[in-house]
Amino acid sequence: MSETYRAIRLERFADTFRAATEIIEVPLTAPGPGEIRVRNRWCGINGIFDTQIARNAVDYVHVALPSFMGVEAIGVVDAVGPGVTGFKVGDAAATVNFRGGYREANVGPESLFARVPEASREWLALASTGVSALLALEHIGAVKDGETVAISAAAGGLGHLLVQLAKHRGCHVVAICGGLEKAAFVASLGADRVIDYKAEDVAAVLAAEYPARLDVAIDTVSGSIFDAFLGQMARHGRLVVGGAAQDLEGKPEIVTGPRIVHAIYYKGVSVRGFMNGLLTGHWPAARERVFALYRAGHIAVTFDKTRFTGLTGIYDGVERLLSGQSMGKVVVKIAEEGDTRWR
Ligand SMILES: NC(=O)c1ccc[n+]([C@@H]2O[C@H](COP(=O)([O-])OP(=O)(O)OC[C@H]3O[C@@H](n4cnc5c(N)ncnc54)[C@H](OP(=O)(O)O)[C@@H]3O)[C@@H](O)[C@H]2O)c1
């Protein structure tokens, strides 16, 4: 009997990731010319994106059914095809590509993988979320040392790395998050002002303490937090839109109010979209920077306290992230070290 591995595949559109997908058996193939095969150890959870894909609600991604799910995974190369130059069996490899995340094995062109020191959750988070954070802050946000930077969902996987990267640039960081525990965590990372939106009115605090003083704001929540950031941008400020978690609540909100031209024109503010998948040409250099900052101890990765394993654990990981309770990066262990048997 031929060997197989398991992967999560979108079978239908539905309201939740769990209802839309199935775990299926996939024939294990040998890598072709220029391809490598990776046995995955860890994957990273992107529960908000997964849910929007499950609902067919991501405008820019055309999803044809069935379609594999997940974005980022890390593992160990267990076979290489003819002509592969960058990897050998036993090397650690990470990938950050939609459809390549929620699976026990990955077979594909070596160009879709990055060499990493170790197949650990740390290097996975750095190669995926770390690169996102760096590019959002520096490439799209064009941050300068010492500027004032506001960050929403600051205790999350992306947010906690953004806070550290901004602090490393000597910035004054205003961090927004929900709840006391998250607020204490973000403060421990060095954030200068933490606004717990469950206890304080973000717009009122910013208006009182940071009037027209936000040089860079990175928002992944949208709604009233986006509005609050937009209202207090400094001259030539850059408001980076890297997500819209609030859209999960239902239909996109219809907003009636003055057009944003008034908030941006006179102050020369720009509103910029950040989409990591569109910046692949910048990934190798960003990875090197993020890895160097990690090795030098300037940034650290915190993982959510929950522990999930196997493909079924991915469902729990997605639901944990959607609960709004997670702190740090949510990951799932796919296989143990030393696991060498396929099905
Ligand atoms: N554009 C890109 O290329 C890119 C790359 C990576 C991530 N992202 C986006 O960045 C955001 C953070 O991603 P992450 O994986 O690191 O997640 P995360 O921040 O670890 O978790 C999501 C957090 O968002 C906040 N949130 C606000 N409204 C929410 C809602 N309705 N449902 C669930 N959570 C809500 C919650 O924190 P609080 O309650 O503390 O606010 C929650 O803990 C996501 O929106 C993701 O899609 C974008």
The ligand as a Gaussian input file, in Angstrom:
#p B3LYP/6-31G(d) Opt

LIG

0 1
 N       -1.660000      41.687000       6.416000
 C       -0.882000      40.653000       6.640000
 O       -0.080000      40.234000       5.805000
 C       -0.983000      39.982000       7.968000
 C        0.018000      39.117000       8.423000
 C       -0.124000      38.557000       9.691000
 C       -1.250000      38.851000      10.446000
 N       -2.207000      39.687000       9.943000
 C       -3.404000      40.051000      10.702000
 O       -2.952000      40.561000      11.928000
 C       -3.897000      40.261000      12.936000
 C       -3.206000      39.557000      14.049000
 O       -2.898000      38.233000      13.641000
 P       -2.391000      37.170000      14.670000
 O       -2.397000      35.870000      13.954000
 O       -1.129000      37.650000      15.278000
 O       -3.588000      37.146000      15.716000
 P       -3.562000      37.598000      17.232000
 O       -3.269000      39.057000      17.256000
 O       -2.682000      36.690000      17.992000
 O       -5.061000      37.328000      17.702000
 C       -6.095000      38.140000      17.290000
 C       -6.363000      39.262000      18.303000
 O       -7.123000      40.256000      17.616000
 C       -7.963000      40.907000      18.539000
 N       -9.331000      40.944000      18.004000
 C      -10.051000      42.065000      17.823000
 N      -11.253000      41.780000      17.331000
 C      -11.332000      40.445000      17.208000
 C      -12.355000      39.549000      16.774000
 N      -13.542000      39.984000      16.348000
 N      -12.094000      38.215000      16.805000
 C      -10.901000      37.757000      17.195000
 N       -9.886000      38.561000      17.619000
 C      -10.104000      39.897000      17.627000
 C       -7.865000      40.139000      19.852000
 O       -6.994000      40.873000      20.717000
 P       -7.487000      42.148000      21.569000
 O       -8.838000      41.809000      22.129000
 O       -6.441000      42.288000      22.604000
 O       -7.534000      43.283000      20.599000
 C       -7.214000      38.834000      19.474000
 O       -6.487000      38.264000      20.530000
 C       -5.006000      39.449000      12.263000
 O       -6.063000      40.320000      11.923000
 C       -4.326000      38.897000      11.039000
 O       -5.246000      38.592000      10.023000
 C       -2.082000      40.253000       8.731000

